[in-house]
Amino acid sequence: MNELLNKPERYDSVLSNSPRTIVKDIFAIVKIWIQNYRTRKQLKELPESLYDDLGIDRNMMKKESERPFWD
């Protein structure tokens, strides 16, 4: 399964050598993707006044929020 993913090192904690089934692995990856989608959407909606509090600038926010959810 690792070789099927673009960046398998990101999913090492999900895709282990334990006897879990492939279905559980897929659900775990989808859960990560949903979290990525939600957090990037929230970042887009964040007011600019909070960028300094997070230690990011407008360009960093735009770059991060435009990344695909699977990345």
Predicted model as a PDB file, atoms N, CA, C, CB and O in Angstrom, pLDDT in the B-factor column:
MODEL        1                                                                  
ATOM      1  N   MET A   1       0.823  -1.192   0.000  1.00 41.00           N  
ATOM      2  CA  MET A   1       0.000   0.000   0.000  1.00 41.00           C  
ATOM      3  C   MET A   1       0.867   1.255   0.000  1.00 41.00           C  
ATOM      4  CB  MET A   1      -0.937  -0.002   1.205  1.00 41.00           C  
ATOM      5  O   MET A   1       0.504   2.245  -0.636  1.00 41.00           O  
ATOM      6  N   ASN A   2       2.004   1.242   0.695  1.00 41.00           N  
ATOM      7  CA  ASN A   2       2.872   2.425   0.738  1.00 41.00           C  
ATOM      8  C   ASN A   2       3.271   2.887  -0.643  1.00 41.00           C  
ATOM      9  CB  ASN A   2       4.112   2.140   1.550  1.00 41.00           C  
ATOM     10  O   ASN A   2       3.312   4.090  -0.899  1.00 41.00           O  
ATOM     11  N   GLU A   3       3.563   1.974  -1.529  1.00 42.00           N  
ATOM     12  CA  GLU A   3       4.020   2.370  -2.846  1.00 42.00           C  
ATOM     13  C   GLU A   3       2.918   2.998  -3.689  1.00 42.00           C  
ATOM     14  CB  GLU A   3       4.589   1.184  -3.560  1.00 42.00           C  
ATOM     15  O   GLU A   3       3.212   3.608  -4.717  1.00 42.00           O  
ATOM     16  N   LEU A   4       1.657   2.866  -3.283  1.00 41.00           N  
ATOM     17  CA  LEU A   4       0.544   3.460  -4.019  1.00 41.00           C  
ATOM     18  C   LEU A   4       0.340   4.930  -3.686  1.00 41.00           C  
ATOM     19  CB  LEU A   4      -0.724   2.699  -3.734  1.00 41.00           C  
ATOM     20  O   LEU A   4      -0.338   5.636  -4.432  1.00 41.00           O  
ATOM     21  N   LEU A   5       0.899   5.400  -2.604  1.00 43.00           N  
ATOM     22  CA  LEU A   5       0.707   6.780  -2.171  1.00 43.00           C  
ATOM     23  C   LEU A   5       1.821   7.660  -2.705  1.00 43.00           C  
ATOM     24  CB  LEU A   5       0.648   6.867  -0.644  1.00 43.00           C  
ATOM     25  O   LEU A   5       2.956   7.212  -2.865  1.00 43.00           O  
ATOM     26  N   ASN A   6       1.489   8.918  -2.981  1.00 49.00           N  
ATOM     27  CA  ASN A   6       2.494   9.853  -3.496  1.00 49.00           C  
ATOM     28  C   ASN A   6       3.604  10.102  -2.493  1.00 49.00           C  
ATOM     29  CB  ASN A   6       1.843  11.170  -3.871  1.00 49.00           C  
ATOM     30  O   ASN A   6       4.777  10.127  -2.864  1.00 49.00           O  
ATOM     31  N   LYS A   7       3.255  10.284  -1.241  1.00 51.00           N  
ATOM     32  CA  LYS A   7       4.237  10.579  -0.205  1.00 51.00           C  
ATOM     33  C   LYS A   7       4.044   9.596   0.952  1.00 51.00           C  
ATOM     34  CB  LYS A   7       4.107  12.058   0.288  1.00 51.00           C  
ATOM     35  O   LYS A   7       3.480   9.957   1.985  1.00 51.00           O  
ATOM     36  N   PRO A   8       4.506   8.364   0.784  1.00 52.00           N  
ATOM     37  CA  PRO A   8       4.243   7.335   1.795  1.00 52.00           C  
ATOM     38  C   PRO A   8       4.801   7.669   3.168  1.00 52.00           C  
ATOM     39  CB  PRO A   8       4.812   6.032   1.343  1.00 52.00           C  
ATOM     40  O   PRO A   8       4.256   7.208   4.171  1.00 52.00           O  
ATOM     41  N   GLU A   9       5.881   8.463   3.250  1.00 61.00           N  
ATOM     42  CA  GLU A   9       6.446   8.786   4.561  1.00 61.00           C  
ATOM     43  C   GLU A   9       5.461   9.564   5.423  1.00 61.00           C  
ATOM     44  CB  GLU A   9       7.732   9.583   4.399  1.00 61.00           C  
ATOM     45  O   GLU A   9       5.556   9.513   6.649  1.00 61.00           O  
ATOM     46  N   ARG A  10       4.528  10.276   4.826  1.00 62.00           N  
ATOM     47  CA  ARG A  10       3.532  11.026   5.594  1.00 62.00           C  
ATOM     48  C   ARG A  10       2.543  10.090   6.291  1.00 62.00           C  
ATOM     49  CB  ARG A  10       2.777  11.997   4.678  1.00 62.00           C  
ATOM     50  O   ARG A  10       1.919  10.472   7.281  1.00 62.00           O  
ATOM     51  N   TYR A  11       2.404   8.902   5.791  1.00 62.00           N  
ATOM     52  CA  TYR A  11       1.402   7.981   6.308  1.00 62.00           C  
ATOM     53  C   TYR A  11       2.007   6.791   7.058  1.00 62.00           C  
ATOM     54  CB  TYR A  11       0.549   7.482   5.177  1.00 62.00           C  
ATOM     55  O   TYR A  11       1.321   5.804   7.322  1.00 62.00           O  
ATOM     56  N   ASP A  12       3.275   6.891   7.393  1.00 63.00           N  
ATOM     57  CA  ASP A  12       3.928   5.778   8.078  1.00 63.00           C  
ATOM     58  C   ASP A  12       3.225   5.404   9.376  1.00 63.00           C  
ATOM     59  CB  ASP A  12       5.372   6.124   8.364  1.00 63.00           C  
ATOM     60  O   ASP A  12       3.142   4.222   9.712  1.00 63.00           O  
ATOM     61  N   SER A  13       2.720   6.390  10.110  1.00 59.00           N  
ATOM     62  CA  SER A  13       2.051   6.085  11.369  1.00 59.00           C  
ATOM     63  C   SER A  13       0.710   5.399  11.139  1.00 59.00           C  
ATOM     64  CB  SER A  13       1.852   7.357  12.179  1.00 59.00           C  
ATOM     65  O   SER A  13       0.215   4.701  12.024  1.00 59.00           O  
ATOM     66  N   VAL A  14       0.123   5.586   9.974  1.00 59.00           N  
ATOM     67  CA  VAL A  14      -1.162   4.960   9.650  1.00 59.00           C  
ATOM     68  C   VAL A  14      -0.952   3.585   9.028  1.00 59.00           C  
ATOM     69  CB  VAL A  14      -1.973   5.853   8.696  1.00 59.00           C  
ATOM     70  O   VAL A  14      -1.629   2.620   9.381  1.00 59.00           O  
ATOM     71  N   LEU A  15      -0.017   3.511   8.109  1.00 59.00           N  
ATOM     72  CA  LEU A  15       0.239   2.258   7.404  1.00 59.00           C  
ATOM     73  C   LEU A  15       1.375   1.501   8.086  1.00 59.00           C  
ATOM     74  CB  LEU A  15       0.579   2.525   5.918  1.00 59.00           C  
ATOM     75  O   LEU A  15       2.545   1.664   7.741  1.00 59.00           O  
ATOM     76  N   SER A  16       1.022   0.703   9.023  1.00 60.00           N  
ATOM     77  CA  SER A  16       2.042  -0.026   9.774  1.00 60.00           C  
ATOM     78  C   SER A  16       2.087  -1.480   9.320  1.00 60.00           C  
ATOM     79  CB  SER A  16       1.768   0.056  11.291  1.00 60.00           C  
ATOM     80  O   SER A  16       1.326  -1.896   8.445  1.00 60.00           O  
ATOM     81  N   ASN A  17       2.969  -2.226   9.913  1.00 61.00           N  
ATOM     82  CA  ASN A  17       3.089  -3.642   9.591  1.00 61.00           C  
ATOM     83  C   ASN A  17       2.210  -4.508  10.475  1.00 61.00           C  
ATOM     84  CB  ASN A  17       4.524  -4.081   9.715  1.00 61.00           C  
ATOM     85  O   ASN A  17       2.298  -5.735  10.453  1.00 61.00           O  
ATOM     86  N   SER A  18       1.368  -3.855  11.248  1.00 66.00           N  
ATOM     87  CA  SER A  18       0.474  -4.621  12.120  1.00 66.00           C  
ATOM     88  C   SER A  18      -0.600  -5.298  11.266  1.00 66.00           C  
ATOM     89  CB  SER A  18      -0.178  -3.700  13.204  1.00 66.00           C  
ATOM     90  O   SER A  18      -0.762  -4.975  10.090  1.00 66.00           O  
ATOM     91  N   PRO A  19      -1.326  -6.233  11.865  1.00 64.00           N  
ATOM     92  CA  PRO A  19      -2.310  -6.997  11.094  1.00 64.00           C  
ATOM     93  C   PRO A  19      -3.624  -6.260  10.806  1.00 64.00           C  
ATOM     94  CB  PRO A  19      -2.618  -8.255  11.820  1.00 64.00           C  
ATOM     95  O   PRO A  19      -4.655  -6.894  10.581  1.00 64.00           O  
ATOM     96  N   ARG A  20      -3.587  -4.938  10.814  1.00 63.00           N  
ATOM     97  CA  ARG A  20      -4.815  -4.192  10.504  1.00 63.00           C  
ATOM     98  C   ARG A  20      -5.200  -4.418   9.050  1.00 63.00           C  
ATOM     99  CB  ARG A  20      -4.631  -2.676  10.784  1.00 63.00           C  
ATOM    100  O   ARG A  20      -4.364  -4.732   8.203  1.00 63.00           O  
ATOM    101  N   THR A  21      -6.457  -4.254   8.794  1.00 79.00           N  
ATOM    102  CA  THR A  21      -6.927  -4.489   7.427  1.00 79.00           C  
ATOM    103  C   THR A  21      -6.724  -3.253   6.562  1.00 79.00           C  
ATOM    104  CB  THR A  21      -8.407  -4.890   7.428  1.00 79.00           C  
ATOM    105  O   THR A  21      -6.535  -2.145   7.064  1.00 79.00           O  
ATOM    106  N   ILE A  22      -6.764  -3.464   5.291  1.00 82.00           N  
ATOM    107  CA  ILE A  22      -6.604  -2.364   4.331  1.00 82.00           C  
ATOM    108  C   ILE A  22      -7.734  -1.351   4.476  1.00 82.00           C  
ATOM    109  CB  ILE A  22      -6.562  -2.906   2.889  1.00 82.00           C  
ATOM    110  O   ILE A  22      -7.527  -0.158   4.257  1.00 82.00           O  
ATOM    111  N   VAL A  23      -8.905  -1.807   4.837  1.00 82.00           N  
ATOM    112  CA  VAL A  23     -10.049  -0.905   5.004  1.00 82.00           C  
ATOM    113  C   VAL A  23      -9.787   0.075   6.141  1.00 82.00           C  
ATOM    114  CB  VAL A  23     -11.342  -1.707   5.276  1.00 82.00           C  
ATOM    115  O   VAL A  23     -10.083   1.263   6.006  1.00 82.00           O  
ATOM    116  N   LYS A  24      -9.247  -0.389   7.239  1.00 86.00           N  
ATOM    117  CA  LYS A  24      -8.920   0.501   8.356  1.00 86.00           C  
ATOM    118  C   LYS A  24      -7.856   1.508   7.943  1.00 86.00           C  
ATOM    119  CB  LYS A  24      -8.440  -0.309   9.572  1.00 86.00           C  
ATOM    120  O   LYS A  24      -7.925   2.676   8.326  1.00 86.00           O  
ATOM    121  N   ASP A  25      -6.885   1.070   7.174  1.00 85.00           N  
ATOM    122  CA  ASP A  25      -5.844   1.979   6.698  1.00 85.00           C  
ATOM    123  C   ASP A  25      -6.436   3.070   5.802  1.00 85.00           C  
ATOM    124  CB  ASP A  25      -4.762   1.198   5.937  1.00 85.00           C  
ATOM    125  O   ASP A  25      -6.082   4.243   5.923  1.00 85.00           O  
ATOM    126  N   ILE A  26      -7.323   2.677   4.919  1.00 87.00           N  
ATOM    127  CA  ILE A  26      -7.948   3.650   4.023  1.00 87.00           C  
ATOM    128  C   ILE A  26      -8.767   4.659   4.821  1.00 87.00           C  
ATOM    129  CB  ILE A  26      -8.839   2.938   2.986  1.00 87.00           C  
ATOM    130  O   ILE A  26      -8.690   5.857   4.549  1.00 87.00           O  
ATOM    131  N   PHE A  27      -9.536   4.210   5.784  1.00 90.00           N  
ATOM    132  CA  PHE A  27     -10.321   5.134   6.608  1.00 90.00           C  
ATOM    133  C   PHE A  27      -9.419   6.094   7.379  1.00 90.00           C  
ATOM    134  CB  PHE A  27     -11.210   4.354   7.584  1.00 90.00           C  
ATOM    135  O   PHE A  27      -9.753   7.268   7.536  1.00 90.00           O  
ATOM    136  N   ALA A  28      -8.299   5.611   7.850  1.00 89.00           N  
ATOM    137  CA  ALA A  28      -7.364   6.475   8.576  1.00 89.00           C  
ATOM    138  C   ALA A  28      -6.798   7.562   7.665  1.00 89.00           C  
ATOM    139  CB  ALA A  28      -6.221   5.643   9.173  1.00 89.00           C  
ATOM    140  O   ALA A  28      -6.654   8.713   8.076  1.00 89.00           O  
ATOM    141  N   ILE A  29      -6.482   7.191   6.438  1.00 91.00           N  
ATOM    142  CA  ILE A  29      -5.958   8.172   5.482  1.00 91.00           C  
ATOM    143  C   ILE A  29      -7.032   9.196   5.120  1.00 91.00           C  
ATOM    144  CB  ILE A  29      -5.444   7.465   4.207  1.00 91.00           C  
ATOM    145  O   ILE A  29      -6.751  10.393   5.044  1.00 91.00           O  
ATOM    146  N   VAL A  30      -8.249   8.732   4.899  1.00 94.00           N  
ATOM    147  CA  VAL A  30      -9.350   9.649   4.584  1.00 94.00           C  
ATOM    148  C   VAL A  30      -9.583  10.610   5.745  1.00 94.00           C  
ATOM    149  CB  VAL A  30     -10.646   8.863   4.269  1.00 94.00           C  
ATOM    150  O   VAL A  30      -9.878  11.784   5.523  1.00 94.00           O  
ATOM    151  N   LYS A  31      -9.456  10.139   6.953  1.00 95.00           N  
ATOM    152  CA  LYS A  31      -9.606  11.003   8.127  1.00 95.00           C  
ATOM    153  C   LYS A  31      -8.545  12.119   8.119  1.00 95.00           C  
ATOM    154  CB  LYS A  31      -9.497  10.166   9.431  1.00 95.00           C  
ATOM    155  O   LYS A  31      -8.850  13.270   8.431  1.00 95.00           O  
ATOM    156  N   ILE A  32      -7.314  11.775   7.764  1.00 94.00           N  
ATOM    157  CA  ILE A  32      -6.243  12.771   7.650  1.00 94.00           C  
ATOM    158  C   ILE A  32      -6.586  13.783   6.565  1.00 94.00           C  
ATOM    159  CB  ILE A  32      -4.885  12.090   7.340  1.00 94.00           C  
ATOM    160  O   ILE A  32      -6.402  14.986   6.754  1.00 94.00           O  
ATOM    161  N   TRP A  33      -7.085  13.301   5.430  1.00 95.00           N  
ATOM    162  CA  TRP A  33      -7.446  14.188   4.329  1.00 95.00           C  
ATOM    163  C   TRP A  33      -8.554  15.159   4.728  1.00 95.00           C  
ATOM    164  CB  TRP A  33      -7.881  13.373   3.120  1.00 95.00           C  
ATOM    165  O   TRP A  33      -8.502  16.340   4.385  1.00 95.00           O  
ATOM    166  N   ILE A  34      -9.549  14.665   5.447  1.00 96.00           N  
ATOM    167  CA  ILE A  34     -10.649  15.533   5.903  1.00 96.00           C  
ATOM    168  C   ILE A  34     -10.113  16.604   6.836  1.00 96.00           C  
ATOM    169  CB  ILE A  34     -11.751  14.707   6.616  1.00 96.00           C  
ATOM    170  O   ILE A  34     -10.497  17.770   6.736  1.00 96.00           O  
ATOM    171  N   GLN A  35      -9.231  16.216   7.739  1.00 95.00           N  
ATOM    172  CA  GLN A  35      -8.633  17.185   8.654  1.00 95.00           C  
ATOM    173  C   GLN A  35      -7.834  18.233   7.879  1.00 95.00           C  
ATOM    174  CB  GLN A  35      -7.728  16.473   9.677  1.00 95.00           C  
ATOM    175  O   GLN A  35      -7.935  19.423   8.178  1.00 95.00           O  
ATOM    176  N   ASN A  36      -7.049  17.817   6.897  1.00 94.00           N  
ATOM    177  CA  ASN A  36      -6.289  18.763   6.070  1.00 94.00           C  
ATOM    178  C   ASN A  36      -7.221  19.735   5.357  1.00 94.00           C  
ATOM    179  CB  ASN A  36      -5.430  18.010   5.041  1.00 94.00           C  
ATOM    180  O   ASN A  36      -6.960  20.937   5.328  1.00 94.00           O  
ATOM    181  N   TYR A  37      -8.301  19.221   4.784  1.00 95.00           N  
ATOM    182  CA  TYR A  37      -9.264  20.073   4.085  1.00 95.00           C  
ATOM    183  C   TYR A  37      -9.852  21.118   5.030  1.00 95.00           C  
ATOM    184  CB  TYR A  37     -10.388  19.221   3.471  1.00 95.00           C  
ATOM    185  O   TYR A  37      -9.915  22.301   4.695  1.00 95.00           O  
ATOM    186  N   ARG A  38     -10.276  20.681   6.194  1.00 94.00           N  
ATOM    187  CA  ARG A  38     -10.906  21.600   7.154  1.00 94.00           C  
ATOM    188  C   ARG A  38      -9.936  22.661   7.661  1.00 94.00           C  
ATOM    189  CB  ARG A  38     -11.467  20.820   8.333  1.00 94.00           C  
ATOM    190  O   ARG A  38     -10.287  23.839   7.722  1.00 94.00           O  
ATOM    191  N   THR A  39      -8.732  22.260   8.022  1.00 92.00           N  
ATOM    192  CA  THR A  39      -7.793  23.238   8.568  1.00 92.00           C  
ATOM    193  C   THR A  39      -7.344  24.236   7.511  1.00 92.00           C  
ATOM    194  CB  THR A  39      -6.583  22.533   9.158  1.00 92.00           C  
ATOM    195  O   THR A  39      -7.135  25.408   7.825  1.00 92.00           O  
ATOM    196  N   ARG A  40      -7.195  23.803   6.278  1.00 92.00           N  
ATOM    197  CA  ARG A  40      -6.808  24.734   5.204  1.00 92.00           C  
ATOM    198  C   ARG A  40      -7.945  25.674   4.864  1.00 92.00           C  
ATOM    199  CB  ARG A  40      -6.376  23.965   3.950  1.00 92.00           C  
ATOM    200  O   ARG A  40      -7.710  26.835   4.526  1.00 92.00           O  
ATOM    201  N   LYS A  41      -9.173  25.191   4.947  1.00 92.00           N  
ATOM    202  CA  LYS A  41     -10.335  26.060   4.732  1.00 92.00           C  
ATOM    203  C   LYS A  41     -10.408  27.111   5.843  1.00 92.00           C  
ATOM    204  CB  LYS A  41     -11.650  25.223   4.683  1.00 92.00           C  
ATOM    205  O   LYS A  41     -10.661  28.284   5.570  1.00 92.00           O  
ATOM    206  N   GLN A  42     -10.189  26.696   7.092  1.00 91.00           N  
ATOM    207  CA  GLN A  42     -10.206  27.638   8.218  1.00 91.00           C  
ATOM    208  C   GLN A  42      -9.097  28.674   8.071  1.00 91.00           C  
ATOM    209  CB  GLN A  42     -10.055  26.886   9.558  1.00 91.00           C  
ATOM    210  O   GLN A  42      -9.296  29.842   8.406  1.00 91.00           O  
ATOM    211  N   LEU A  43      -7.952  28.269   7.585  1.00 89.00           N  
ATOM    212  CA  LEU A  43      -6.840  29.192   7.389  1.00 89.00           C  
ATOM    213  C   LEU A  43      -7.207  30.268   6.365  1.00 89.00           C  
ATOM    214  CB  LEU A  43      -5.582  28.430   6.938  1.00 89.00           C  
ATOM    215  O   LEU A  43      -6.853  31.434   6.540  1.00 89.00           O  
ATOM    216  N   LYS A  44      -7.910  29.884   5.303  1.00 90.00           N  
ATOM    217  CA  LYS A  44      -8.353  30.846   4.299  1.00 90.00           C  
ATOM    218  C   LYS A  44      -9.280  31.895   4.889  1.00 90.00           C  
ATOM    219  CB  LYS A  44      -9.048  30.132   3.162  1.00 90.00           C  
ATOM    220  O   LYS A  44      -9.257  33.055   4.477  1.00 90.00           O  
ATOM    221  N   GLU A  45     -10.099  31.483   5.860  1.00 91.00           N  
ATOM    222  CA  GLU A  45     -11.103  32.368   6.443  1.00 91.00           C  
ATOM    223  C   GLU A  45     -10.560  33.202   7.601  1.00 91.00           C  
ATOM    224  CB  GLU A  45     -12.280  31.559   6.915  1.00 91.00           C  
ATOM    225  O   GLU A  45     -11.282  34.028   8.158  1.00 91.00           O  
ATOM    226  N   LEU A  46      -9.328  32.998   7.958  1.00 90.00           N  
ATOM    227  CA  LEU A  46      -8.714  33.686   9.091  1.00 90.00           C  
ATOM    228  C   LEU A  46      -8.470  35.163   8.763  1.00 90.00           C  
ATOM    229  CB  LEU A  46      -7.389  32.999   9.480  1.00 90.00           C  
ATOM    230  O   LEU A  46      -7.970  35.480   7.684  1.00 90.00           O  
ATOM    231  N   PRO A  47      -8.820  36.066   9.681  1.00 91.00           N  
ATOM    232  CA  PRO A  47      -8.549  37.482   9.424  1.00 91.00           C  
ATOM    233  C   PRO A  47      -7.043  37.769   9.412  1.00 91.00           C  
ATOM    234  CB  PRO A  47      -9.242  38.356  10.483  1.00 91.00           C  
ATOM    235  O   PRO A  47      -6.272  37.156  10.151  1.00 91.00           O  
ATOM    236  N   GLU A  48      -6.648  38.706   8.564  1.00 88.00           N  
ATOM    237  CA  GLU A  48      -5.224  39.039   8.416  1.00 88.00           C  
ATOM    238  C   GLU A  48      -4.599  39.509   9.723  1.00 88.00           C  
ATOM    239  CB  GLU A  48      -5.046  40.112   7.356  1.00 88.00           C  
ATOM    240  O   GLU A  48      -3.392  39.371   9.922  1.00 88.00           O  
ATOM    241  N   SER A  49      -5.405  40.056  10.602  1.00 88.00           N  
ATOM    242  CA  SER A  49      -4.869  40.564  11.869  1.00 88.00           C  
ATOM    243  C   SER A  49      -4.288  39.453  12.740  1.00 88.00           C  
ATOM    244  CB  SER A  49      -5.956  41.296  12.637  1.00 88.00           C  
ATOM    245  O   SER A  49      -3.519  39.730  13.660  1.00 88.00           O  
ATOM    246  N   LEU A  50      -4.642  38.215  12.463  1.00 90.00           N  
ATOM    247  CA  LEU A  50      -4.140  37.092  13.266  1.00 90.00           C  
ATOM    248  C   LEU A  50      -2.896  36.427  12.669  1.00 90.00           C  
ATOM    249  CB  LEU A  50      -5.228  36.058  13.425  1.00 90.00           C  
ATOM    250  O   LEU A  50      -2.302  35.560  13.310  1.00 90.00           O  
ATOM    251  N   TYR A  51      -2.499  36.809  11.475  1.00 88.00           N  
ATOM    252  CA  TYR A  51      -1.323  36.202  10.841  1.00 88.00           C  
ATOM    253  C   TYR A  51      -0.076  36.358  11.705  1.00 88.00           C  
ATOM    254  CB  TYR A  51      -1.080  36.825   9.467  1.00 88.00           C  
ATOM    255  O   TYR A  51       0.687  35.407  11.877  1.00 88.00           O  
ATOM    256  N   ASP A  52       0.130  37.556  12.246  1.00 87.00           N  
ATOM    257  CA  ASP A  52       1.312  37.787  13.089  1.00 87.00           C  
ATOM    258  C   ASP A  52       1.302  36.898  14.320  1.00 87.00           C  
ATOM    259  CB  ASP A  52       1.387  39.253  13.514  1.00 87.00           C  
ATOM    260  O   ASP A  52       2.347  36.404  14.744  1.00 87.00           O  
ATOM    261  N   ASP A  53       0.118  36.693  14.897  1.00 89.00           N  
ATOM    262  CA  ASP A  53       0.011  35.827  16.076  1.00 89.00           C  
ATOM    263  C   ASP A  53       0.443  34.393  15.761  1.00 89.00           C  
ATOM    264  CB  ASP A  53      -1.427  35.834  16.610  1.00 89.00           C  
ATOM    265  O   ASP A  53       0.970  33.689  16.623  1.00 89.00           O  
ATOM    266  N   LEU A  54       0.218  33.978  14.534  1.00 86.00           N  
ATOM    267  CA  LEU A  54       0.582  32.622  14.115  1.00 86.00           C  
ATOM    268  C   LEU A  54       1.994  32.536  13.551  1.00 86.00           C  
ATOM    269  CB  LEU A  54      -0.399  32.122  13.084  1.00 86.00           C  
ATOM    270  O   LEU A  54       2.518  31.449  13.309  1.00 86.00           O  
ATOM    271  N   GLY A  55       2.597  33.700  13.346  1.00 88.00           N  
ATOM    272  CA  GLY A  55       3.949  33.711  12.811  1.00 88.00           C  
ATOM    273  C   GLY A  55       4.013  33.444  11.317  1.00 88.00           C  
ATOM    274  O   GLY A  55       5.001  32.907  10.816  1.00 88.00           O  
ATOM    275  N   ILE A  56       2.955  33.821  10.609  1.00 87.00           N  
ATOM    276  CA  ILE A  56       2.917  33.637   9.160  1.00 87.00           C  
ATOM    277  C   ILE A  56       2.628  34.971   8.483  1.00 87.00           C  
ATOM    278  CB  ILE A  56       1.852  32.582   8.764  1.00 87.00           C  
ATOM    279  O   ILE A  56       2.127  35.904   9.111  1.00 87.00           O  
ATOM    280  N   ASP A  57       2.948  35.049   7.206  1.00 89.00           N  
ATOM    281  CA  ASP A  57       2.591  36.246   6.446  1.00 89.00           C  
ATOM    282  C   ASP A  57       1.546  35.849   5.401  1.00 89.00           C  
ATOM    283  CB  ASP A  57       3.858  36.895   5.768  1.00 89.00           C  
ATOM    284  O   ASP A  57       1.182  34.678   5.285  1.00 89.00           O  
ATOM    285  N   ARG A  58       1.077  36.827   4.654  1.00 89.00           N  
ATOM    286  CA  ARG A  58       0.015  36.594   3.676  1.00 89.00           C  
ATOM    287  C   ARG A  58       0.424  35.550   2.632  1.00 89.00           C  
ATOM    288  CB  ARG A  58      -0.355  37.905   2.984  1.00 89.00           C  
ATOM    289  O   ARG A  58      -0.384  34.696   2.266  1.00 89.00           O  
ATOM    290  N   ASN A  59       1.659  35.610   2.155  1.00 91.00           N  
ATOM    291  CA  ASN A  59       2.126  34.658   1.144  1.00 91.00           C  
ATOM    292  C   ASN A  59       2.168  33.232   1.685  1.00 91.00           C  
ATOM    293  CB  ASN A  59       3.508  35.061   0.642  1.00 91.00           C  
ATOM    294  O   ASN A  59       1.781  32.292   0.991  1.00 91.00           O  
ATOM    295  N   MET A  60       2.636  33.069   2.919  1.00 91.00           N  
ATOM    296  CA  MET A  60       2.690  31.739   3.531  1.00 91.00           C  
ATOM    297  C   MET A  60       1.282  31.174   3.697  1.00 91.00           C  
ATOM    298  CB  MET A  60       3.409  31.795   4.897  1.00 91.00           C  
ATOM    299  O   MET A  60       1.042  29.994   3.443  1.00 91.00           O  
ATOM    300  N   MET A  61       0.343  32.043   4.132  1.00 90.00           N  
ATOM    301  CA  MET A  61      -1.034  31.604   4.327  1.00 90.00           C  
ATOM    302  C   MET A  61      -1.636  31.160   3.000  1.00 90.00           C  
ATOM    303  CB  MET A  61      -1.882  32.729   4.954  1.00 90.00           C  
ATOM    304  O   MET A  61      -2.278  30.113   2.923  1.00 90.00           O  
ATOM    305  N   LYS A  62      -1.427  31.955   1.959  1.00 90.00           N  
ATOM    306  CA  LYS A  62      -1.988  31.624   0.660  1.00 90.00           C  
ATOM    307  C   LYS A  62      -1.419  30.304   0.137  1.00 90.00           C  
ATOM    308  CB  LYS A  62      -1.716  32.751  -0.335  1.00 90.00           C  
ATOM    309  O   LYS A  62      -2.156  29.453  -0.361  1.00 90.00           O  
ATOM    310  N   LYS A  63      -0.110  30.148   0.255  1.00 92.00           N  
ATOM    311  CA  LYS A  63       0.545  28.920  -0.219  1.00 92.00           C  
ATOM    312  C   LYS A  63       0.007  27.695   0.525  1.00 92.00           C  
ATOM    313  CB  LYS A  63       2.079  29.020  -0.036  1.00 92.00           C  
ATOM    314  O   LYS A  63      -0.311  26.681  -0.098  1.00 92.00           O  
ATOM    315  N   GLU A  64      -0.093  27.785   1.838  1.00 89.00           N  
ATOM    316  CA  GLU A  64      -0.565  26.658   2.646  1.00 89.00           C  
ATOM    317  C   GLU A  64      -2.037  26.353   2.388  1.00 89.00           C  
ATOM    318  CB  GLU A  64      -0.350  26.945   4.127  1.00 89.00           C  
ATOM    319  O   GLU A  64      -2.415  25.188   2.269  1.00 89.00           O  
ATOM    320  N   SER A  65      -2.862  27.380   2.302  1.00 89.00           N  
ATOM    321  CA  SER A  65      -4.297  27.156   2.151  1.00 89.00           C  
ATOM    322  C   SER A  65      -4.664  26.640   0.758  1.00 89.00           C  
ATOM    323  CB  SER A  65      -5.049  28.440   2.434  1.00 89.00           C  
ATOM    324  O   SER A  65      -5.740  26.069   0.578  1.00 89.00           O  
ATOM    325  N   GLU A  66      -3.793  26.831  -0.219  1.00 90.00           N  
ATOM    326  CA  GLU A  66      -4.068  26.362  -1.576  1.00 90.00           C  
ATOM    327  C   GLU A  66      -3.519  24.961  -1.861  1.00 90.00           C  
ATOM    328  CB  GLU A  66      -3.492  27.333  -2.567  1.00 90.00           C  
ATOM    329  O   GLU A  66      -3.730  24.414  -2.943  1.00 90.00           O  
ATOM    330  N   ARG A  67      -2.824  24.395  -0.895  1.00 92.00           N  
ATOM    331  CA  ARG A  67      -2.319  23.030  -1.084  1.00 92.00           C  
ATOM    332  C   ARG A  67      -3.498  22.054  -1.152  1.00 92.00           C  
ATOM    333  CB  ARG A  67      -1.341  22.631   0.070  1.00 92.00           C  
ATOM    334  O   ARG A  67      -4.509  22.264  -0.481  1.00 92.00           O  
ATOM    335  N   PRO A  68      -3.380  21.004  -1.946  1.00 91.00           N  
ATOM    336  CA  PRO A  68      -4.456  20.015  -1.999  1.00 91.00           C  
ATOM    337  C   PRO A  68      -4.550  19.244  -0.675  1.00 91.00           C  
ATOM    338  CB  PRO A  68      -4.229  19.038  -3.174  1.00 91.00           C  
ATOM    339  O   PRO A  68      -3.564  19.115   0.051  1.00 91.00           O  
ATOM    340  N   PHE A  69      -5.724  18.746  -0.381  1.00 89.00           N  
ATOM    341  CA  PHE A  69      -5.941  18.073   0.908  1.00 89.00           C  
ATOM    342  C   PHE A  69      -5.099  16.817   1.070  1.00 89.00           C  
ATOM    343  CB  PHE A  69      -7.399  17.718   1.063  1.00 89.00           C  
ATOM    344  O   PHE A  69      -4.809  16.421   2.199  1.00 89.00           O  
ATOM    345  N   TRP A  70      -4.702  16.185  -0.013  1.00 86.00           N  
ATOM    346  CA  TRP A  70      -3.929  14.946   0.093  1.00 86.00           C  
ATOM    347  C   TRP A  70      -2.440  15.194   0.282  1.00 86.00           C  
ATOM    348  CB  TRP A  70      -4.143  14.099  -1.136  1.00 86.00           C  
ATOM    349  O   TRP A  70      -1.679  14.250   0.491  1.00 86.00           O  
ATOM    350  N   ASP A  71      -2.014  16.449   0.211  1.00 85.00           N  
ATOM    351  CA  ASP A  71      -0.599  16.786   0.338  1.00 85.00           C  
ATOM    352  C   ASP A  71      -0.246  17.101   1.784  1.00 85.00           C  
ATOM    353  CB  ASP A  71      -0.246  17.973  -0.563  1.00 85.00           C  
ATOM    354  O   ASP A  71       0.907  17.408   2.085  1.00 85.00           O  
TER     355      ASP A  71                                                      
ENDMDL                                                                          
END                                                                             
